[in-house]
């Protein structure tokens, strides 16, 4: 089933409630009748409007309208369809069921993809404004060029300690030890060899730091423990640095790589994303008419009948949560 960050659960039902209630011509229309009672659109709206899911749906609607108006020509239907088709291919025959389970249709999911891509475009534009010499130099200072290393991954700490002692022995064949002992099937047949630089997203940070601290030909002095962030299961690594690339003293030699680093960091910065939303919503002059939604965008707009006394921290949390969902969904949809 699709994750909630990819598809808003119950979006169709709640979206319909908000939309119907907004139309005065249908506000008193009955949507349910029964013996001795009825439920009207306005009654339903009053019940659901304070629901957290309804609030998120309305927030998505506002963002969608605002970014469509300001950036609508920056995303094509072809891009949306490509992202949709990619996701559909990943789910195969279960895609229709997954959509239905999330309360979405083909049309509403494509609308979400489009909004995600519009926000993504705006965030990327803001990130590119951060490509200053100062940020380039900061990224350069933190950057380590490619190294070649060998790793032996083990699930048992005692076993890892034994393998470490064998690897540190004079004349030890580290590659053979990796083939004989490593539980990492992706590297063991290659003698545990890996190549990466500090931008790697596949080599755990603890492992990167330990390897970068070694000299070429050196085996790590101790076992490196790494906890899997999804399963919380520990793994134990014996490491060796084979070779490192000498780092140029001129940061401009790495400009393309540093640009990629800066853009990735900025596009994943919740503060930058929140500022992009703030600027777009302020430009659109969004006004909250119903006090029930006064917390939705209180950092940016005010209700007609209140002074927007809600704390900024509450709004920031809501906006950042939506922003993270929006950008992650866009990234996932575009894979």
Secondary structure in CASP SS format (residue, H / E / C, confidence):
PFRMAT SS
TARGET T0000
AUTHOR 0000-0000-0000
METHOD secondary structure of the structure
MODEL  1
X C 1.00
X C 1.00
X C 1.00
X C 1.00
X C 1.00
X C 1.00
X C 1.00
X C 1.00
X C 1.00
X C 1.00
X H 1.00
X H 1.00
X H 1.00
X H 1.00
X H 1.00
X H 1.00
X H 1.00
X H 1.00
X H 1.00
X H 1.00
X H 1.00
X C 1.00
X C 1.00
X H 1.00
X H 1.00
X H 1.00
X C 1.00
X C 1.00
X C 1.00
X E 1.00
X E 1.00
X E 1.00
X E 1.00
X E 1.00
X C 1.00
X C 1.00
X E 1.00
X E 1.00
X E 1.00
X E 1.00
X H 1.00
X H 1.00
X H 1.00
X H 1.00
X H 1.00
X H 1.00
X H 1.00
X H 1.00
X C 1.00
X C 1.00
X C 1.00
X H 1.00
X H 1.00
X H 1.00
X H 1.00
X H 1.00
X H 1.00
X H 1.00
X H 1.00
X H 1.00
X H 1.00
X H 1.00
X H 1.00
X H 1.00
X H 1.00
X H 1.00
X H 1.00
X H 1.00
X H 1.00
X H 1.00
X H 1.00
X H 1.00
X H 1.00
X H 1.00
X C 1.00
X C 1.00
X H 1.00
X H 1.00
X H 1.00
X H 1.00
X H 1.00
X H 1.00
X H 1.00
X H 1.00
X H 1.00
X H 1.00
X H 1.00
X H 1.00
X H 1.00
X H 1.00
X H 1.00
X H 1.00
X H 1.00
X H 1.00
X H 1.00
X H 1.00
X H 1.00
X H 1.00
X H 1.00
X H 1.00
X H 1.00
X C 1.00
X C 1.00
X C 1.00
X C 1.00
X H 1.00
X H 1.00
X H 1.00
X H 1.00
X H 1.00
X H 1.00
X H 1.00
X H 1.00
X H 1.00
X H 1.00
X H 1.00
X H 1.00
X H 1.00
X H 1.00
X H 1.00
X H 1.00
X H 1.00
X H 1.00
X H 1.00
X H 1.00
X H 1.00
X H 1.00
X H 1.00
X C 1.00
X C 1.00
X C 1.00
X C 1.00
X H 1.00
X H 1.00
X H 1.00
X H 1.00
X H 1.00
X H 1.00
X H 1.00
X H 1.00
X H 1.00
X H 1.00
X C 1.00
X C 1.00
X C 1.00
X C 1.00
X E 1.00
X E 1.00
X E 1.00
X E 1.00
X E 1.00
X E 1.00
X E 1.00
X E 1.00
X C 1.00
X C 1.00
X H 1.00
X H 1.00
X H 1.00
X H 1.00
X H 1.00
X H 1.00
X H 1.00
X H 1.00
X H 1.00
X H 1.00
X H 1.00
X H 1.00
X C 1.00
X C 1.00
X C 1.00
X C 1.00
X C 1.00
X H 1.00
X H 1.00
X H 1.00
X H 1.00
X H 1.00
X H 1.00
X H 1.00
X H 1.00
X C 1.00
X C 1.00
X C 1.00
X C 1.00
X C 1.00
X C 1.00
X H 1.00
X H 1.00
X H 1.00
X C 1.00
X C 1.00
X E 1.00
X E 1.00
X E 1.00
X E 1.00
X C 1.00
X C 1.00
X C 1.00
X C 1.00
X C 1.00
X C 1.00
X C 1.00
X C 1.00
X H 1.00
X H 1.00
X H 1.00
X H 1.00
X H 1.00
X H 1.00
X H 1.00
X H 1.00
X C 1.00
X C 1.00
X C 1.00
X C 1.00
X C 1.00
X C 1.00
X E 1.00
X C 1.00
X C 1.00
X C 1.00
X C 1.00
X E 1.00
X E 1.00
X E 1.00
X E 1.00
X C 1.00
X C 1.00
X C 1.00
X C 1.00
X C 1.00
X C 1.00
X E 1.00
X E 1.00
X E 1.00
X E 1.00
X E 1.00
X E 1.00
X E 1.00
X E 1.00
X E 1.00
X E 1.00
X E 1.00
X C 1.00
X C 1.00
X C 1.00
X C 1.00
X C 1.00
X C 1.00
X H 1.00
X H 1.00
X H 1.00
X H 1.00
X H 1.00
X H 1.00
X H 1.00
X H 1.00
X H 1.00
X H 1.00
X H 1.00
X H 1.00
X H 1.00
X H 1.00
X H 1.00
X H 1.00
X H 1.00
X C 1.00
X C 1.00
X H 1.00
X H 1.00
X H 1.00
X H 1.00
X H 1.00
X H 1.00
X H 1.00
X H 1.00
X H 1.00
X H 1.00
X H 1.00
X H 1.00
X H 1.00
X H 1.00
X H 1.00
X C 1.00
X C 1.00
X C 1.00
X E 1.00
X C 1.00
X C 1.00
X H 1.00
X H 1.00
X H 1.00
X C 1.00
X C 1.00
X C 1.00
X C 1.00
X C 1.00
X C 1.00
X C 1.00
X C 1.00
X C 1.00
X E 1.00
X C 1.00
X C 1.00
X C 1.00
X C 1.00
X C 1.00
X C 1.00
X C 1.00
X C 1.00
X H 1.00
X H 1.00
X H 1.00
X H 1.00
X H 1.00
X H 1.00
X H 1.00
X H 1.00
X H 1.00
X H 1.00
X H 1.00
X H 1.00
X H 1.00
X H 1.00
X H 1.00
X H 1.00
X H 1.00
X H 1.00
X H 1.00
X H 1.00
X H 1.00
X H 1.00
X C 1.00
X C 1.00
END
